[in-house]
Amino acid sequence: MPSPSAPQGRPSGRPSGPSGHTGHTSHRGNTGHAGRAGHAGHASRTSPTTLTAQERELLYALGCGLGDAEIASALALPEHAVAGQLGRILVKLGLPDRAAAIVYAFDCGLVVPGQGPRRPTATPGAGVRRRTGPAPGPWLRVSVLGPMRAWLAGQPVDVGPVRQQAVLAALALSPDRSVSQRELLDGVWGMESPGANVVPVYVYRLRKSLRLGESPGSVIRRDRYGYGLVRGVAEVDVTCVEELATEAGAAERAGDLSEAVRLCARALELFRGEPLAGLPGPLAELERLRLAERRVALAQRKADWLLRLGRDAEAIAGLSALALEEPLNEPVAALLMRALQRGGRRAEALAVFDRTARRLAADLEVAPGELLLRARWAVLRGGSAGSGLGRAGAA
């Protein structure tokens, strides 16, 4: 993909028009040229020179109709970082959303309809980088936030039977340290351990499947402490979630709740179902519980921020779905009651309390806790259950 740093008007190697953007024409079609007029003020008020070279490259790629995965590949960035950079671009240019950024790319002359992409005069040496090997970005991507999946150089790769997948998952979940042979035996096989020699066999098979291109090296290293993934060549979705959650927390502390919500939503999108679904062993079972709880905590955190922004309807929709998934989760029920009360839906809020109380009695033989009782009392007297209610479970 061409760089946005060559002289304007220079033709691009990428074909223009719908035939040149197969699969991406909807980006341009959804915004339409009518939308350009609505955002023309942005193009005149804010110059793209306020952006860094990489941000201009990203905006150019977005205007060309590329999706996040394609932009990440073209710019040699982790996919989750694309959303973060796009958020910063929107803030700098005063644009409300992704569609407006696409329109802006046309309005400021970065991309010309009917003539293919064009590049502004600017920074010498700036250019969209193409990945030619593992070094610029993650060679291996591992996803455990759902059924186990792995991609090598962007292509799906079969990592073998479920025990072998569980070995790779154990390494992926410990990215900053080596995992001993004993830990792998206990975590993957538990009491069913077939003997110490099985671990080197599974690691050998994984190494064969996960070679670094044509080289004999693998993404799995070994040292005196055990096995681990080679640093800098692997990306794990759990790590991406924590990075996004950290960025969201920083945005909240900076007073930018909209950005915090966006980053938290991006983290939640990485969950594809039950974490480590179908994988055997004590480690997978423990991680399933931990990661499920992490997802719930992030969803609560996002809902609390939405309420603080006054986006009650969005908070209610998310919390209602979460309450159905977690019928015994009192903090979720209490937060949903608070959201419904704010929306003037007092009867529905009390119905949430009754439903949760019945499930607690039937399934656990316990009465509602203080948090849920305070939420009910707040609904009955028409007040607030307290500022800490929405943050229960925020981590």
C-alpha positions as CSV (number, residue, x, y, z in Angstrom):
1,M,0.0,0.0,0.0
2,P,1.4,3.4,-0.9
3,S,2.5,5.9,1.7
4,P,0.7,9.2,2.2
5,S,4.0,11.0,2.0
6,A,4.5,11.3,-1.8
7,P,3.5,14.3,-3.9
8,Q,-0.3,14.9,-4.4
9,G,-1.9,13.6,-7.6
10,R,0.6,10.8,-8.0
11,P,-1.3,7.7,-9.1
12,S,-1.4,4.8,-6.7
13,G,-0.7,1.2,-7.6
14,R,-4.0,0.3,-5.9
15,P,-6.9,0.3,-8.4
16,S,-9.5,3.0,-7.8
17,G,-13.3,2.6,-7.6
18,P,-15.3,-0.4,-6.4
19,S,-13.3,-2.9,-8.4
20,G,-10.1,-1.8,-6.6
21,H,-11.6,-2.1,-3.1
22,T,-13.4,-5.5,-3.2
23,G,-14.8,-6.2,0.2
24,H,-14.3,-2.6,1.4
25,T,-16.7,-0.5,-0.7
26,S,-19.2,-0.5,2.1
27,H,-17.0,1.9,4.1
28,R,-17.3,4.5,1.4
29,G,-20.9,3.7,0.5
30,N,-22.2,4.0,4.0
31,T,-20.8,7.4,4.6
32,G,-21.7,8.8,1.1
33,H,-20.7,12.1,-0.4
34,A,-23.6,13.7,1.4
35,G,-21.7,13.0,4.7
36,R,-18.8,14.9,3.3
37,A,-20.7,18.2,3.4
38,G,-21.6,17.5,7.0
39,H,-18.0,17.2,8.0
40,A,-16.4,19.8,5.7
41,G,-15.9,22.1,8.5
42,H,-13.4,19.7,10.1
43,A,-11.3,19.7,6.9
44,S,-11.1,23.4,6.9
45,R,-10.6,23.9,10.6
46,T,-8.1,21.1,11.3
47,S,-5.1,20.3,9.2
48,P,-3.8,16.7,8.8
49,T,-0.4,18.1,9.5
50,T,-1.3,18.0,13.2
51,L,-1.1,14.2,12.9
52,T,2.1,12.2,13.2
53,A,3.5,10.4,10.1
54,Q,2.1,7.1,11.2
55,E,-1.3,8.6,12.1
56,R,-1.5,10.1,8.5
57,E,-0.6,6.6,7.2
58,L,-3.4,5.1,9.2
59,L,-5.9,7.7,8.1
60,Y,-4.9,7.1,4.5
61,A,-5.3,3.4,4.8
62,L,-8.7,3.9,6.4
63,G,-9.8,6.2,3.6
64,C,-8.7,3.5,1.1
65,G,-11.3,1.2,2.7
66,L,-9.0,-1.1,4.6
67,G,-10.2,-2.9,7.7
68,D,-8.3,-3.0,11.0
69,A,-6.6,-6.4,10.2
70,E,-5.4,-5.1,6.8
71,I,-4.2,-1.8,8.3
72,A,-2.4,-3.7,11.0
73,S,-0.7,-5.8,8.4
74,A,0.2,-2.9,6.2
75,L,1.6,-0.8,9.0
76,A,3.2,-3.7,10.9
77,L,1.2,-2.9,14.0
78,P,-0.6,-5.3,16.4
79,E,-4.3,-5.3,15.4
80,H,-5.5,-4.0,18.7
81,A,-3.2,-1.0,18.4
82,V,-5.0,0.2,15.3
83,A,-8.2,1.0,17.3
84,G,-6.1,3.0,19.8
85,Q,-4.4,5.0,17.2
86,L,-7.7,5.7,15.4
87,G,-9.1,7.0,18.7
88,R,-6.3,9.5,19.0
89,I,-6.8,10.6,15.4
90,L,-10.5,11.2,16.1
91,V,-9.6,13.3,19.2
92,K,-6.9,15.4,17.3
93,L,-9.2,16.1,14.4
94,G,-12.4,16.6,16.4
95,L,-14.2,13.9,14.6
96,P,-17.0,11.8,16.1
97,D,-16.5,8.4,14.7
98,R,-14.8,6.1,12.1
99,A,-17.2,7.1,9.3
100,A,-16.3,10.7,9.8
101,A,-12.6,9.9,9.6
102,I,-13.2,8.2,6.2
103,V,-15.1,11.3,5.0
104,Y,-12.3,13.5,6.3
105,A,-9.7,11.5,4.4
106,F,-11.5,12.5,1.2
107,D,-12.3,16.1,2.3
108,C,-8.7,16.9,3.1
109,G,-7.5,15.5,-0.2
110,L,-5.7,12.4,1.2
111,V,-7.9,10.2,-1.1
112,V,-9.6,11.4,-4.3
113,P,-12.8,9.7,-5.4
114,G,-12.5,8.2,-8.9
115,Q,-8.8,8.8,-9.2
116,G,-7.5,6.3,-6.6
117,P,-5.7,7.2,-3.5
118,R,-3.5,10.3,-3.5
119,R,-0.8,11.2,-1.1
120,P,-0.1,14.6,0.5
121,T,3.2,16.3,0.2
122,A,5.1,15.8,3.4
123,T,7.5,13.9,5.4
124,P,10.3,12.4,3.4
125,G,10.9,8.8,4.1
126,A,7.4,8.2,5.6
127,G,5.7,5.3,4.0
128,V,3.4,2.4,4.7
129,R,5.6,-0.6,5.6
130,R,4.9,-4.0,4.3
131,R,5.6,-7.0,6.5
132,T,8.3,-9.1,5.0
133,G,9.0,-11.4,7.9
134,P,8.3,-12.0,11.6
135,A,10.4,-9.1,12.9
136,P,8.1,-6.1,12.4
137,G,5.1,-7.7,14.1
138,P,3.8,-10.8,15.8
139,W,4.7,-13.9,13.8
140,L,2.4,-16.1,15.9
141,R,-1.1,-15.0,17.1
142,V,-2.7,-17.1,19.8
143,S,-6.3,-16.8,20.9
144,V,-7.6,-18.5,24.0
145,L,-10.7,-16.3,24.6
146,G,-12.9,-18.9,23.0
147,P,-12.0,-22.2,21.4
148,M,-8.2,-22.4,21.0
149,R,-7.0,-20.8,17.7
150,A,-3.6,-19.9,16.3
151,W,-2.3,-18.1,13.2
152,L,1.2,-18.3,11.8
153,A,2.2,-15.4,9.6
154,G,-1.5,-14.5,9.3
155,Q,-2.6,-18.0,8.3
156,P,-4.6,-20.4,10.5
157,V,-2.4,-23.2,11.8
158,D,-3.4,-26.6,13.2
159,V,-1.7,-27.1,16.6
160,G,-2.8,-30.6,17.1
161,P,-5.0,-32.5,19.5
162,V,-6.5,-30.9,22.6
163,R,-3.7,-31.9,25.0
164,Q,-1.2,-30.3,22.6
165,Q,-3.4,-27.2,22.4
166,A,-3.5,-27.1,26.2
167,V,0.4,-27.1,26.3
168,L,0.5,-24.1,23.9
169,A,-2.2,-22.4,25.9
170,A,-0.2,-22.8,29.1
171,L,2.8,-21.2,27.4
172,A,0.7,-18.4,25.9
173,L,-0.8,-17.6,29.3
174,S,2.7,-17.2,30.9
175,P,4.3,-14.8,28.3
176,D,6.9,-13.3,30.6
177,R,8.3,-16.4,32.2
178,S,9.4,-20.0,31.5
179,V,6.9,-22.8,32.4
180,S,8.6,-25.9,33.9
181,Q,8.0,-29.4,32.8
182,R,6.4,-30.2,36.1
183,E,4.0,-27.3,35.8
184,L,2.9,-28.4,32.3
185,L,2.3,-32.0,33.6
186,D,0.3,-30.8,36.5
187,G,-1.6,-28.1,34.6
188,V,-2.5,-30.1,31.4
189,W,-2.8,-33.7,32.7
190,G,-3.4,-33.2,36.5
191,M,-3.8,-36.6,38.2
192,E,-3.8,-38.4,34.8
193,S,-0.1,-37.7,34.1
194,P,1.3,-40.3,31.7
195,G,4.9,-39.6,32.6
196,A,7.5,-36.8,32.3
197,N,8.5,-37.7,28.8
198,V,5.2,-36.7,27.3
199,V,5.9,-33.0,27.6
200,P,9.0,-32.9,25.4
201,V,7.1,-34.9,22.8
202,Y,4.2,-32.4,22.6
203,V,6.7,-29.4,22.6
204,Y,8.6,-31.1,19.8
205,R,5.4,-31.4,17.7
206,L,4.5,-27.8,18.4
207,R,7.9,-26.6,17.4
208,K,7.6,-28.4,14.1
209,S,4.2,-26.8,13.5
210,L,5.3,-23.3,14.6
211,R,8.6,-22.8,12.7
212,L,9.8,-19.2,12.0
213,G,9.3,-19.2,8.2
214,E,12.0,-21.1,6.4
215,S,14.4,-21.0,9.4
216,P,14.8,-24.0,11.7
217,G,13.9,-21.9,14.7
218,S,10.6,-22.0,16.4
219,V,8.5,-19.6,18.5
220,I,9.0,-21.9,21.5
221,R,12.2,-21.5,23.4
222,R,13.8,-23.6,26.1
223,D,16.0,-22.6,29.0
224,R,17.0,-24.2,32.3
225,Y,13.7,-23.2,33.9
226,G,11.4,-24.8,31.2
227,Y,9.7,-23.7,28.1
228,G,8.2,-20.4,26.9
229,L,7.2,-18.4,23.8
230,V,10.0,-16.4,22.2
231,R,9.6,-12.7,23.2
232,G,8.6,-10.4,20.4
233,V,7.2,-12.9,17.9
234,A,3.9,-13.9,19.6
235,E,0.8,-12.0,20.4
236,V,-1.8,-13.4,22.8
237,D,-5.4,-12.1,23.0
238,V,-5.4,-12.2,26.8
239,T,-2.4,-9.8,26.8
240,C,-4.2,-7.5,24.3
241,V,-7.2,-7.4,26.6
242,E,-5.1,-6.3,29.6
243,E,-3.3,-3.7,27.5
244,L,-6.6,-2.3,26.4
245,A,-8.0,-2.4,29.9
246,T,-4.9,-0.5,31.1
247,E,-5.4,2.1,28.4
248,A,-9.1,2.4,29.3
249,G,-8.2,3.1,33.0
250,A,-5.7,5.7,31.9
251,A,-8.4,7.4,29.8
252,E,-10.8,7.4,32.7
253,R,-8.1,9.0,35.0
254,A,-7.5,11.6,32.2
255,G,-11.3,12.4,32.3
256,D,-12.0,11.0,28.8
257,L,-14.8,8.5,29.6
258,S,-15.8,8.2,25.9
259,E,-12.4,6.9,25.1
260,A,-12.4,4.6,28.1
261,V,-15.7,3.1,26.9
262,R,-14.4,2.6,23.4
263,L,-11.2,0.9,24.6
264,C,-13.2,-1.3,27.1
265,A,-15.6,-2.3,24.3
266,R,-12.6,-3.2,22.1
267,A,-11.3,-5.4,24.9
268,L,-14.7,-7.1,25.3
269,E,-14.8,-7.8,21.5
270,L,-11.8,-10.1,21.8
271,F,-13.9,-12.6,23.8
272,R,-15.3,-15.1,21.3
273,G,-17.1,-17.4,23.7
274,E,-16.1,-19.6,26.6
275,P,-12.3,-19.2,27.1
276,L,-10.2,-22.3,26.4
277,A,-13.4,-24.1,25.4
278,G,-12.9,-27.8,25.3
279,L,-9.4,-27.9,26.6
280,P,-8.6,-30.4,29.4
281,G,-6.7,-30.1,32.6
282,P,-6.7,-28.1,35.9
283,L,-5.0,-25.1,34.4
284,A,-7.6,-24.7,31.6
285,E,-10.4,-25.0,34.2
286,L,-8.9,-22.4,36.5
287,E,-8.2,-20.0,33.6
288,R,-11.7,-20.5,32.2
289,L,-13.1,-19.2,35.5
290,R,-10.6,-16.4,35.8
291,L,-11.1,-15.1,32.3
292,A,-14.9,-15.4,32.5
293,E,-14.8,-13.2,35.7
294,R,-12.5,-10.8,34.0
295,R,-15.0,-10.4,31.1
296,V,-17.8,-9.7,33.6
297,A,-15.7,-7.1,35.4
298,L,-14.8,-5.3,32.2
299,A,-18.5,-5.3,31.2
300,Q,-19.5,-3.8,34.5
301,R,-16.7,-1.2,34.2
302,K,-18.0,-0.2,30.7
303,A,-21.6,0.0,32.0
304,D,-20.6,2.3,34.9
305,W,-18.8,4.6,32.5
306,L,-21.8,4.7,30.2
307,L,-24.0,5.7,33.1
308,R,-21.6,8.4,34.1
309,L,-21.8,9.7,30.5
310,G,-25.6,9.7,30.6
311,R,-25.8,6.9,28.0
312,D,-28.3,5.0,30.1
313,A,-30.0,3.0,27.2
314,E,-26.6,1.5,26.1
315,A,-25.8,0.6,29.7
316,I,-29.2,-1.1,30.2
317,A,-28.9,-3.1,27.0
318,G,-25.4,-4.4,28.0
319,L,-26.3,-5.1,31.6
320,S,-29.6,-6.9,30.7
321,A,-27.7,-9.3,28.5
322,L,-25.0,-9.8,31.2
323,A,-27.6,-10.4,33.9
324,L,-29.1,-13.2,31.8
325,E,-25.7,-14.8,31.5
326,E,-24.9,-14.2,35.2
327,P,-28.2,-14.7,37.1
328,L,-26.5,-15.1,40.5
329,N,-24.2,-12.1,40.1
330,E,-25.4,-9.6,42.6
331,P,-23.2,-6.7,41.6
332,V,-24.4,-7.0,38.0
333,A,-28.0,-7.1,39.2
334,A,-27.5,-4.1,41.4
335,L,-25.9,-2.1,38.6
336,L,-28.8,-3.0,36.3
337,M,-31.3,-1.8,38.9
338,R,-29.4,1.5,39.2
339,A,-29.5,1.9,35.4
340,L,-33.2,1.1,35.1
341,Q,-34.0,3.5,38.0
342,R,-32.1,6.3,36.2
343,G,-34.1,5.6,33.1
344,G,-37.4,5.9,35.1
345,R,-38.1,2.2,34.9
346,R,-38.7,1.6,38.6
347,A,-40.9,-1.5,38.3
348,E,-38.4,-3.2,36.0
349,A,-35.6,-2.4,38.5
350,L,-37.6,-4.1,41.4
351,A,-38.4,-7.0,39.1
352,V,-34.6,-7.5,38.7
353,F,-34.3,-7.7,42.5
354,D,-37.1,-10.2,42.8
355,R,-35.8,-12.4,40.0
356,T,-32.2,-12.4,41.4
357,A,-33.4,-13.1,45.0
358,R,-35.4,-16.1,43.8
359,R,-32.4,-17.5,42.0
360,L,-30.2,-17.0,45.0
361,A,-32.6,-18.8,47.2
362,A,-33.3,-21.7,44.7
363,D,-29.7,-22.3,43.6
364,L,-27.6,-21.3,46.6
365,E,-30.1,-21.2,49.4
366,V,-28.9,-17.7,50.4
367,A,-30.7,-14.3,50.8
368,P,-29.7,-11.2,48.8
369,G,-26.5,-9.5,50.1
370,E,-26.1,-5.9,51.3
371,L,-25.3,-4.6,47.9
372,L,-28.5,-5.9,46.3
373,L,-30.6,-4.8,49.3
374,R,-29.1,-1.3,49.1
375,A,-30.0,-1.1,45.4
376,R,-33.6,-2.1,46.2
377,W,-33.8,0.5,48.9
378,A,-32.5,3.2,46.6
379,V,-35.2,2.3,44.0
380,L,-37.9,2.3,46.6
381,R,-37.0,5.7,48.0
382,G,-36.1,7.1,44.5
383,G,-32.5,7.9,45.4
384,S,-29.0,6.5,44.5
385,A,-27.6,3.3,45.9
386,G,-24.2,5.0,46.2
387,S,-21.3,5.9,43.9
388,G,-19.5,2.7,44.6
389,L,-22.3,0.5,43.2
390,G,-21.3,0.8,39.6
391,R,-17.7,0.0,40.3
392,A,-18.1,-3.3,42.0
393,G,-16.0,-5.7,40.0
394,A,-14.1,-2.9,38.2
395,A,-10.5,-4.1,38.0
